[in-house]
Amino acid sequence: MPPEPAVPALRLRGLGKRFGRTVAVDALDLDIPAGSFYGVVGPNGAGKTTTLSMATGLLEPDTGTVHVHGVDVWREPARAAALVGVLPDGLRLFDRLTGPELIAYAGLLRGLRPDVVAARRDDLVAALDLGGAGRTLVTDYSAGMTKKAALACALVHAPRLLVLDEPFEAVDPVSAAAIRGILRSFVAEGGTVVLSSHVMALVEATCDHVAVVAAGRVLAAGTVEEVSAGRGLDQRFVELLGGGAGPVELSWLRPSSG
Ligand SMILES: Nc1ncnc2c1ncn2[C@@H]1O[C@H](COP(=O)(O)OP(=O)(O)OP(=O)(O)O)[C@@H](O)[C@H]1O
């Protein structure tokens, strides 16, 4: 008998969302294999945030289904939520707390025991180097620090799947390396990471799989080698998107034109 096909960490089928006349996501199908480090790339307005929001139960799809490790996100939201950690785009946090307080609060909301919460909070503060901020409230954190605190909140219940919208945006290189290290060991231990990014070099260096999304559809998906087809992800991305228009000359911008 052939082996059972593996259940993907995330399965999107016929996913669709409109905002008025704008089709943000258009009958999108995608499988994210369990244990992969998956990048979702695409131009501005491609539908990445909308897709990831629907995949994680934050935004109700107009059409289609989402399964996380075989659990239907929209039929069994509590079971699915226990499996997923999310770093949404433009996240609103309870920012009148310190970072460690926020992490503990996230753990308690997830139903963890207080002693487990305290231990994990301390581990996450150390791993993400959030201890130096002392009693500073999250509202006074830099953008990168806020992102790290939000990532810690997404990790505290030990999810199997992490979905991260632009996790490296506004994060300094040292913090980005720390975050990458944490995500890599999460994947090495059997977890799955899905992240969206505009930065091809980052996806190429970090992810093993990639999907190129444009106009709410998947243009190409597979391992980074398959999708980049020996030409580098940046170049493939431009090719898949049709190269774009030629350069527009801004003659008035020439210093000599005044
Ligand atoms: N709440 C909303 N109301 C109206 N239109 C929306 C809303 N959210 C997204 N859109 C539209 O849906 C389309 C897809 O947006 P989305 O934010 O998902 O793209 P994205 O790939 O994440 O873009 P970016 O890389 O710029 O963040 C865009 O045309 C956007 O203007």
py3Dmol code that shows the C-alpha trace and the ligand (Angstrom):
import py3Dmol

protein = """\
ATOM      1  CA  MET A   1       0.000   0.000   0.000  1.00  0.00           C
ATOM      2  CA  PRO A   2       1.374   3.476  -0.774  1.00  0.00           C
ATOM      3  CA  PRO A   3       2.221   5.523   2.337  1.00  0.00           C
ATOM      4  CA  GLU A   4      -0.453   7.910   3.602  1.00  0.00           C
ATOM      5  CA  PRO A   5       0.234  11.415   2.316  1.00  0.00           C
ATOM      6  CA  ALA A   6       1.550  13.551   5.193  1.00  0.00           C
ATOM      7  CA  VAL A   7      -0.958  16.006   6.670  1.00  0.00           C
ATOM      8  CA  PRO A   8       0.320  19.524   5.932  1.00  0.00           C
ATOM      9  CA  ALA A   9       0.865  21.949   8.797  1.00  0.00           C
ATOM     10  CA  LEU A  10      -1.338  24.399   6.905  1.00  0.00           C
ATOM     11  CA  ARG A  11      -3.708  23.628   4.029  1.00  0.00           C
ATOM     12  CA  LEU A  12      -5.530  26.447   2.237  1.00  0.00           C
ATOM     13  CA  ARG A  13      -8.170  25.528  -0.339  1.00  0.00           C
ATOM     14  CA  GLY A  14     -10.157  27.908  -2.508  1.00  0.00           C
ATOM     15  CA  LEU A  15      -9.508  30.743  -0.083  1.00  0.00           C
ATOM     16  CA  GLY A  16     -11.150  33.993  -1.142  1.00  0.00           C
ATOM     17  CA  LYS A  17     -11.718  37.475   0.277  1.00  0.00           C
ATOM     18  CA  ARG A  18     -13.085  40.670  -1.222  1.00  0.00           C
ATOM     19  CA  PHE A  19     -13.139  44.154   0.226  1.00  0.00           C
ATOM     20  CA  GLY A  20     -15.850  45.943  -1.734  1.00  0.00           C
ATOM     21  CA  ARG A  21     -14.725  45.692  -5.351  1.00  0.00           C
ATOM     22  CA  THR A  22     -11.166  44.691  -4.475  1.00  0.00           C
ATOM     23  CA  VAL A  23     -10.450  40.982  -4.733  1.00  0.00           C
ATOM     24  CA  ALA A  24      -7.723  40.647  -2.087  1.00  0.00           C
ATOM     25  CA  VAL A  25      -7.439  36.848  -2.209  1.00  0.00           C
ATOM     26  CA  ASP A  26      -8.685  34.877  -5.207  1.00  0.00           C
ATOM     27  CA  ALA A  27      -9.431  31.131  -4.798  1.00  0.00           C
ATOM     28  CA  LEU A  28      -5.990  30.561  -3.322  1.00  0.00           C
ATOM     29  CA  ASP A  29      -4.676  27.007  -2.769  1.00  0.00           C
ATOM     30  CA  LEU A  30      -1.510  26.332  -0.798  1.00  0.00           C
ATOM     31  CA  ASP A  31      -0.040  23.470   1.250  1.00  0.00           C
ATOM     32  CA  ILE A  32       2.630  24.237   3.834  1.00  0.00           C
ATOM     33  CA  PRO A  33       4.413  20.953   4.643  1.00  0.00           C
ATOM     34  CA  ALA A  34       4.917  20.147   8.327  1.00  0.00           C
ATOM     35  CA  GLY A  35       8.495  20.885   9.373  1.00  0.00           C
ATOM     36  CA  SER A  36       9.093  23.478   6.668  1.00  0.00           C
ATOM     37  CA  PHE A  37      10.376  27.027   6.999  1.00  0.00           C
ATOM     38  CA  TYR A  38       8.078  28.678   4.485  1.00  0.00           C
ATOM     39  CA  GLY A  39       8.332  32.170   3.014  1.00  0.00           C
ATOM     40  CA  VAL A  40       5.378  33.920   1.396  1.00  0.00           C
ATOM     41  CA  VAL A  41       6.562  36.732  -0.859  1.00  0.00           C
ATOM     42  CA  GLY A  42       4.735  39.133  -3.128  1.00  0.00           C
ATOM     43  CA  PRO A  43       4.467  42.787  -4.084  1.00  0.00           C
ATOM     44  CA  ASN A  44       2.563  45.349  -2.007  1.00  0.00           C
ATOM     45  CA  GLY A  45      -1.126  44.584  -2.007  1.00  0.00           C
ATOM     46  CA  ALA A  46      -0.604  40.977  -3.213  1.00  0.00           C
ATOM     47  CA  GLY A  47      -2.869  39.594  -0.494  1.00  0.00           C
ATOM     48  CA  LYS A  48      -0.250  38.175   1.879  1.00  0.00           C
ATOM     49  CA  THR A  49      -1.599  39.767   5.069  1.00  0.00           C
ATOM     50  CA  THR A  50      -5.194  38.950   4.130  1.00  0.00           C
ATOM     51  CA  THR A  51      -4.240  35.314   3.438  1.00  0.00           C
ATOM     52  CA  LEU A  52      -2.294  34.906   6.677  1.00  0.00           C
ATOM     53  CA  SER A  53      -5.096  36.584   8.666  1.00  0.00           C
ATOM     54  CA  MET A  54      -7.635  34.112   7.260  1.00  0.00           C
ATOM     55  CA  ALA A  55      -5.229  31.205   7.823  1.00  0.00           C
ATOM     56  CA  THR A  56      -4.965  32.009  11.513  1.00  0.00           C
ATOM     57  CA  GLY A  57      -8.598  32.687  12.367  1.00  0.00           C
ATOM     58  CA  LEU A  58      -8.244  36.473  12.554  1.00  0.00           C
ATOM     59  CA  LEU A  59     -10.308  37.274   9.453  1.00  0.00           C
ATOM     60  CA  GLU A  60     -13.253  35.253   8.180  1.00  0.00           C
ATOM     61  CA  PRO A  61     -12.852  34.073   4.560  1.00  0.00           C
ATOM     62  CA  ASP A  62     -15.653  34.659   2.034  1.00  0.00           C
ATOM     63  CA  THR A  63     -14.880  31.272   0.487  1.00  0.00           C
ATOM     64  CA  GLY A  64     -12.638  28.283   1.066  1.00  0.00           C
ATOM     65  CA  THR A  65     -11.217  26.292   3.931  1.00  0.00           C
ATOM     66  CA  VAL A  66      -8.207  26.389   6.236  1.00  0.00           C
ATOM     67  CA  HIS A  67      -6.823  23.335   8.048  1.00  0.00           C
ATOM     68  CA  VAL A  68      -3.995  23.415  10.586  1.00  0.00           C
ATOM     69  CA  HIS A  69      -2.553  19.918  11.070  1.00  0.00           C
ATOM     70  CA  GLY A  70      -5.893  18.604   9.831  1.00  0.00           C
ATOM     71  CA  VAL A  71      -8.018  20.787  12.149  1.00  0.00           C
ATOM     72  CA  ASP A  72     -10.538  23.091  10.446  1.00  0.00           C
ATOM     73  CA  VAL A  73      -9.720  26.595  11.720  1.00  0.00           C
ATOM     74  CA  TRP A  74     -13.213  27.945  11.157  1.00  0.00           C
ATOM     75  CA  ARG A  75     -15.123  24.895  12.524  1.00  0.00           C
ATOM     76  CA  GLU A  76     -12.916  24.116  15.510  1.00  0.00           C
ATOM     77  CA  PRO A  77     -11.288  27.456  16.330  1.00  0.00           C
ATOM     78  CA  ALA A  78     -10.214  26.588  19.886  1.00  0.00           C
ATOM     79  CA  ARG A  79      -8.471  23.353  18.831  1.00  0.00           C
ATOM     80  CA  ALA A  80      -6.786  25.118  15.935  1.00  0.00           C
ATOM     81  CA  ALA A  81      -5.733  28.119  18.052  1.00  0.00           C
ATOM     82  CA  ALA A  82      -3.884  25.823  20.456  1.00  0.00           C
ATOM     83  CA  LEU A  83      -1.714  24.659  17.533  1.00  0.00           C
ATOM     84  CA  VAL A  84      -0.864  28.093  16.136  1.00  0.00           C
ATOM     85  CA  GLY A  85       1.225  31.045  17.259  1.00  0.00           C
ATOM     86  CA  VAL A  86       0.613  34.265  15.349  1.00  0.00           C
ATOM     87  CA  LEU A  87       2.532  37.473  14.859  1.00  0.00           C
ATOM     88  CA  PRO A  88       0.005  39.635  12.998  1.00  0.00           C
ATOM     89  CA  ASP A  89       0.842  42.709  10.980  1.00  0.00           C
ATOM     90  CA  GLY A  90       0.193  46.003  12.804  1.00  0.00           C
ATOM     91  CA  LEU A  91      -0.503  44.100  15.994  1.00  0.00           C
ATOM     92  CA  ARG A  92      -2.288  45.937  18.811  1.00  0.00           C
ATOM     93  CA  LEU A  93      -0.798  44.853  22.103  1.00  0.00           C
ATOM     94  CA  PHE A  94      -1.833  45.560  25.681  1.00  0.00           C
ATOM     95  CA  ASP A  95       1.037  47.997  25.728  1.00  0.00           C
ATOM     96  CA  ARG A  96       0.574  49.443  29.204  1.00  0.00           C
ATOM     97  CA  LEU A  97       2.422  46.365  30.467  1.00  0.00           C
ATOM     98  CA  THR A  98       6.158  45.647  30.549  1.00  0.00           C
ATOM     99  CA  GLY A  99       7.409  43.058  28.046  1.00  0.00           C
ATOM    100  CA  PRO A 100       7.682  40.266  30.659  1.00  0.00           C
ATOM    101  CA  GLU A 101       4.192  41.128  31.991  1.00  0.00           C
ATOM    102  CA  LEU A 102       2.805  40.991  28.464  1.00  0.00           C
ATOM    103  CA  ILE A 103       4.361  37.562  27.842  1.00  0.00           C
ATOM    104  CA  ALA A 104       2.967  36.262  31.150  1.00  0.00           C
ATOM    105  CA  TYR A 105      -0.455  37.660  30.298  1.00  0.00           C
ATOM    106  CA  ALA A 106      -0.378  35.890  26.904  1.00  0.00           C
ATOM    107  CA  GLY A 107       0.540  32.617  28.644  1.00  0.00           C
ATOM    108  CA  LEU A 108      -2.277  32.932  31.199  1.00  0.00           C
ATOM    109  CA  LEU A 109      -4.768  33.737  28.410  1.00  0.00           C
ATOM    110  CA  ARG A 110      -3.656  30.519  26.739  1.00  0.00           C
ATOM    111  CA  GLY A 111      -4.607  28.626  29.913  1.00  0.00           C
ATOM    112  CA  LEU A 112      -1.094  27.702  31.062  1.00  0.00           C
ATOM    113  CA  ARG A 113      -0.370  27.135  34.777  1.00  0.00           C
ATOM    114  CA  PRO A 114       1.188  30.169  36.508  1.00  0.00           C
ATOM    115  CA  ASP A 115       4.439  28.318  37.312  1.00  0.00           C
ATOM    116  CA  VAL A 116       4.781  27.205  33.666  1.00  0.00           C
ATOM    117  CA  VAL A 117       4.055  30.771  32.532  1.00  0.00           C
ATOM    118  CA  ALA A 118       6.737  32.191  34.857  1.00  0.00           C
ATOM    119  CA  ALA A 119       9.387  29.743  33.643  1.00  0.00           C
ATOM    120  CA  ARG A 120       8.607  30.269  29.949  1.00  0.00           C
ATOM    121  CA  ARG A 121       8.448  34.052  30.376  1.00  0.00           C
ATOM    122  CA  ASP A 122      11.955  34.044  31.881  1.00  0.00           C
ATOM    123  CA  ASP A 123      13.285  31.789  29.098  1.00  0.00           C
ATOM    124  CA  LEU A 124      11.754  33.974  26.379  1.00  0.00           C
ATOM    125  CA  VAL A 125      12.993  37.226  27.959  1.00  0.00           C
ATOM    126  CA  ALA A 126      16.519  35.763  27.981  1.00  0.00           C
ATOM    127  CA  ALA A 127      16.327  34.269  24.465  1.00  0.00           C
ATOM    128  CA  LEU A 128      14.993  37.485  22.921  1.00  0.00           C
ATOM    129  CA  ASP A 129      17.146  39.778  25.059  1.00  0.00           C
ATOM    130  CA  LEU A 130      14.187  41.689  26.473  1.00  0.00           C
ATOM    131  CA  GLY A 131      15.526  41.819  30.047  1.00  0.00           C
ATOM    132  CA  GLY A 132      17.491  45.066  29.613  1.00  0.00           C
ATOM    133  CA  ALA A 133      14.290  47.077  29.191  1.00  0.00           C
ATOM    134  CA  GLY A 134      13.580  46.727  32.929  1.00  0.00           C
ATOM    135  CA  ARG A 135      10.245  48.305  33.871  1.00  0.00           C
ATOM    136  CA  THR A 136       9.809  50.048  30.485  1.00  0.00           C
ATOM    137  CA  LEU A 137       6.260  49.686  29.194  1.00  0.00           C
ATOM    138  CA  VAL A 138       5.754  48.114  25.771  1.00  0.00           C
ATOM    139  CA  THR A 139       4.172  51.384  24.596  1.00  0.00           C
ATOM    140  CA  ASP A 140       7.641  52.952  24.992  1.00  0.00           C
ATOM    141  CA  TYR A 141       9.488  50.101  23.219  1.00  0.00           C
ATOM    142  CA  SER A 142      11.136  50.622  19.834  1.00  0.00           C
ATOM    143  CA  ALA A 143       9.449  48.947  16.851  1.00  0.00           C
ATOM    144  CA  GLY A 144      11.970  46.100  16.897  1.00  0.00           C
ATOM    145  CA  MET A 145      11.591  45.521  20.652  1.00  0.00           C
ATOM    146  CA  THR A 146       7.809  45.501  20.263  1.00  0.00           C
ATOM    147  CA  LYS A 147       8.124  42.894  17.535  1.00  0.00           C
ATOM    148  CA  LYS A 148      10.287  40.711  19.769  1.00  0.00           C
ATOM    149  CA  ALA A 149       7.789  40.994  22.652  1.00  0.00           C
ATOM    150  CA  ALA A 150       4.957  40.056  20.275  1.00  0.00           C
ATOM    151  CA  LEU A 151       6.965  37.096  19.001  1.00  0.00           C
ATOM    152  CA  ALA A 152       7.496  35.920  22.588  1.00  0.00           C
ATOM    153  CA  CYS A 153       3.705  36.088  23.112  1.00  0.00           C
ATOM    154  CA  ALA A 154       3.229  33.967  19.963  1.00  0.00           C
ATOM    155  CA  LEU A 155       5.665  31.332  21.282  1.00  0.00           C
ATOM    156  CA  VAL A 156       4.627  31.053  24.926  1.00  0.00           C
ATOM    157  CA  HIS A 157       2.062  28.248  24.482  1.00  0.00           C
ATOM    158  CA  ALA A 158       4.549  26.143  22.431  1.00  0.00           C
ATOM    159  CA  PRO A 159       2.543  26.046  19.174  1.00  0.00           C
ATOM    160  CA  ARG A 160       3.283  23.558  16.350  1.00  0.00           C
ATOM    161  CA  LEU A 161       2.841  26.193  13.635  1.00  0.00           C
ATOM    162  CA  LEU A 162       4.097  29.773  13.747  1.00  0.00           C
ATOM    163  CA  VAL A 163       2.615  32.315  11.320  1.00  0.00           C
ATOM    164  CA  LEU A 164       4.570  35.557  11.212  1.00  0.00           C
ATOM    165  CA  ASP A 165       3.653  38.614   9.141  1.00  0.00           C
ATOM    166  CA  GLU A 166       6.855  40.534   8.340  1.00  0.00           C
ATOM    167  CA  PRO A 167       8.723  39.365  11.470  1.00  0.00           C
ATOM    168  CA  PHE A 168      11.969  41.130  10.564  1.00  0.00           C
ATOM    169  CA  GLU A 169      10.539  44.522   9.636  1.00  0.00           C
ATOM    170  CA  ALA A 170      12.062  47.297  11.773  1.00  0.00           C
ATOM    171  CA  VAL A 171      14.228  44.783  13.648  1.00  0.00           C
ATOM    172  CA  ASP A 172      17.961  45.523  13.966  1.00  0.00           C
ATOM    173  CA  PRO A 173      20.448  42.960  12.560  1.00  0.00           C
ATOM    174  CA  VAL A 174      21.445  41.597  15.989  1.00  0.00           C
ATOM    175  CA  SER A 175      17.823  41.054  17.023  1.00  0.00           C
ATOM    176  CA  ALA A 176      17.040  39.626  13.572  1.00  0.00           C
ATOM    177  CA  ALA A 177      19.834  37.077  14.012  1.00  0.00           C
ATOM    178  CA  ALA A 178      18.439  36.137  17.454  1.00  0.00           C
ATOM    179  CA  ILE A 179      14.932  35.738  16.020  1.00  0.00           C
ATOM    180  CA  ARG A 180      16.269  33.670  13.104  1.00  0.00           C
ATOM    181  CA  GLY A 181      18.116  31.413  15.546  1.00  0.00           C
ATOM    182  CA  ILE A 182      14.976  30.832  17.598  1.00  0.00           C
ATOM    183  CA  LEU A 183      12.907  30.111  14.498  1.00  0.00           C
ATOM    184  CA  ARG A 184      15.545  27.737  13.076  1.00  0.00           C
ATOM    185  CA  SER A 185      15.680  25.693  16.266  1.00  0.00           C
ATOM    186  CA  PHE A 186      11.867  25.675  16.385  1.00  0.00           C
ATOM    187  CA  VAL A 187      11.884  24.130  12.882  1.00  0.00           C
ATOM    188  CA  ALA A 188      14.753  21.756  13.764  1.00  0.00           C
ATOM    189  CA  GLU A 189      12.605  20.459  16.651  1.00  0.00           C
ATOM    190  CA  GLY A 190       9.753  19.668  14.236  1.00  0.00           C
ATOM    191  CA  GLY A 191       7.812  22.963  14.241  1.00  0.00           C
ATOM    192  CA  THR A 192       6.678  24.785  11.106  1.00  0.00           C
ATOM    193  CA  VAL A 193       7.223  28.474  10.369  1.00  0.00           C
ATOM    194  CA  VAL A 194       5.357  30.530   7.761  1.00  0.00           C
ATOM    195  CA  LEU A 195       6.502  34.105   7.305  1.00  0.00           C
ATOM    196  CA  SER A 196       5.722  36.860   4.864  1.00  0.00           C
ATOM    197  CA  SER A 197       8.415  39.183   3.633  1.00  0.00           C
ATOM    198  CA  HIS A 198       9.344  41.593   0.869  1.00  0.00           C
ATOM    199  CA  VAL A 199      13.020  40.812   1.274  1.00  0.00           C
ATOM    200  CA  MET A 200      13.997  38.044  -1.145  1.00  0.00           C
ATOM    201  CA  ALA A 201      17.562  37.711   0.173  1.00  0.00           C
ATOM    202  CA  LEU A 202      16.171  37.090   3.639  1.00  0.00           C
ATOM    203  CA  VAL A 203      13.733  34.455   2.401  1.00  0.00           C
ATOM    204  CA  GLU A 204      16.440  32.805   0.302  1.00  0.00           C
ATOM    205  CA  ALA A 205      18.814  32.681   3.278  1.00  0.00           C
ATOM    206  CA  THR A 206      16.240  31.639   5.873  1.00  0.00           C
ATOM    207  CA  CYS A 207      13.473  29.586   4.296  1.00  0.00           C
ATOM    208  CA  ASP A 208      13.503  26.166   2.627  1.00  0.00           C
ATOM    209  CA  HIS A 209      10.178  26.712   0.806  1.00  0.00           C
ATOM    210  CA  VAL A 210       8.628  29.756  -0.810  1.00  0.00           C
ATOM    211  CA  ALA A 211       5.357  30.816  -2.413  1.00  0.00           C
ATOM    212  CA  VAL A 212       5.180  33.841  -4.709  1.00  0.00           C
ATOM    213  CA  VAL A 213       1.783  35.525  -4.393  1.00  0.00           C
ATOM    214  CA  ALA A 214       0.383  38.281  -6.611  1.00  0.00           C
ATOM    215  CA  ALA A 215      -3.148  39.599  -7.087  1.00  0.00           C
ATOM    216  CA  GLY A 216      -4.425  37.152  -4.466  1.00  0.00           C
ATOM    217  CA  ARG A 217      -3.126  34.032  -6.235  1.00  0.00           C
ATOM    218  CA  VAL A 218      -0.110  31.752  -5.947  1.00  0.00           C
ATOM    219  CA  LEU A 219       2.154  32.201  -8.996  1.00  0.00           C
ATOM    220  CA  ALA A 220       4.716  29.621  -7.901  1.00  0.00           C
ATOM    221  CA  ALA A 221       5.297  27.487  -4.819  1.00  0.00           C
ATOM    222  CA  GLY A 222       7.769  24.818  -3.772  1.00  0.00           C
ATOM    223  CA  THR A 223      11.259  24.519  -2.387  1.00  0.00           C
ATOM    224  CA  VAL A 224      13.393  27.640  -2.753  1.00  0.00           C
ATOM    225  CA  GLU A 225      15.540  25.756  -5.316  1.00  0.00           C
ATOM    226  CA  GLU A 226      12.481  24.763  -7.365  1.00  0.00           C
ATOM    227  CA  VAL A 227      10.973  28.241  -7.402  1.00  0.00           C
ATOM    228  CA  SER A 228      14.213  30.143  -8.009  1.00  0.00           C
ATOM    229  CA  ALA A 229      15.146  27.650 -10.797  1.00  0.00           C
ATOM    230  CA  GLY A 230      18.857  28.400 -10.543  1.00  0.00           C
ATOM    231  CA  ARG A 231      18.369  32.119 -11.201  1.00  0.00           C
ATOM    232  CA  GLY A 232      18.095  33.604  -7.727  1.00  0.00           C
ATOM    233  CA  LEU A 233      14.801  34.397  -6.072  1.00  0.00           C
ATOM    234  CA  ASP A 234      14.976  38.119  -6.805  1.00  0.00           C
ATOM    235  CA  GLN A 235      15.226  37.569 -10.557  1.00  0.00           C
ATOM    236  CA  ARG A 236      12.539  34.838 -10.579  1.00  0.00           C
ATOM    237  CA  PHE A 237      10.242  37.129  -8.638  1.00  0.00           C
ATOM    238  CA  VAL A 238      10.604  39.868 -11.253  1.00  0.00           C
ATOM    239  CA  GLU A 239      10.119  37.311 -14.062  1.00  0.00           C
ATOM    240  CA  LEU A 240       7.001  35.825 -12.456  1.00  0.00           C
ATOM    241  CA  LEU A 241       5.531  39.285 -12.035  1.00  0.00           C
ATOM    242  CA  GLY A 242       6.136  40.137 -15.666  1.00  0.00           C
ATOM    243  CA  GLY A 243       9.117  42.400 -15.161  1.00  0.00           C
ATOM    244  CA  GLY A 244       7.099  45.508 -14.335  1.00  0.00           C
ATOM    245  CA  ALA A 245       7.210  48.773 -16.248  1.00  0.00           C
ATOM    246  CA  GLY A 246      10.486  50.311 -17.355  1.00  0.00           C
ATOM    247  CA  PRO A 247      12.060  53.066 -15.274  1.00  0.00           C
ATOM    248  CA  VAL A 248      10.057  56.288 -15.145  1.00  0.00           C
ATOM    249  CA  GLU A 249      12.277  59.281 -15.570  1.00  0.00           C
ATOM    250  CA  LEU A 250      11.795  62.132 -13.089  1.00  0.00           C
ATOM    251  CA  SER A 251      13.432  64.863 -15.127  1.00  0.00           C
ATOM    252  CA  TRP A 252      12.554  67.534 -12.523  1.00  0.00           C
ATOM    253  CA  LEU A 253      14.634  65.650  -9.942  1.00  0.00           C
ATOM    254  CA  ARG A 254      17.932  66.320 -11.735  1.00  0.00           C
ATOM    255  CA  PRO A 255      19.916  68.776  -9.627  1.00  0.00           C
ATOM    256  CA  SER A 256      20.974  70.475 -12.887  1.00  0.00           C
ATOM    257  CA  SER A 257      17.339  71.040 -14.007  1.00  0.00           C
ATOM    258  CA  GLY A 258      16.680  73.941 -11.613  1.00  0.00           C
TER     259      GLY A 258
END
"""
ligand_1 = """\
31
LIG
N -9.484 46.023 5.572
C -9.375 46.267 4.258
N -10.280 47.063 3.647
C -10.205 47.302 2.313
N -9.236 46.805 1.509
C -8.315 46.027 2.081
C -8.325 45.717 3.471
N -7.263 44.897 3.745
C -6.632 44.710 2.577
N -7.255 45.376 1.575
C -6.861 45.385 0.153
O -6.661 44.036 -0.239
C -5.511 43.894 -1.066
C -4.526 42.934 -0.417
O -3.981 43.553 0.747
P -2.969 42.822 1.736
O -2.714 43.747 2.880
O -3.455 41.467 2.039
O -1.646 42.699 0.825
P -0.139 42.436 1.246
O 0.404 41.480 0.230
O -0.037 42.023 2.661
O 0.512 43.862 1.033
P 1.790 44.583 1.727
O 2.977 43.814 1.260
O 1.749 45.962 1.153
O 1.583 44.527 3.201
C -4.981 45.303 -1.279
O -5.537 45.791 -2.480
C -5.501 46.059 -0.080
O -5.667 47.429 -0.393
"""
view = py3Dmol.view(width=600, height=400)
view.addModel(protein, "pdb")
view.setStyle({"model": 0}, {"cartoon": {"style": "trace"}})
view.addModel(ligand_1, "xyz")
view.setStyle({"model": 1}, {"stick": {}})
view.zoomTo()
view.show()
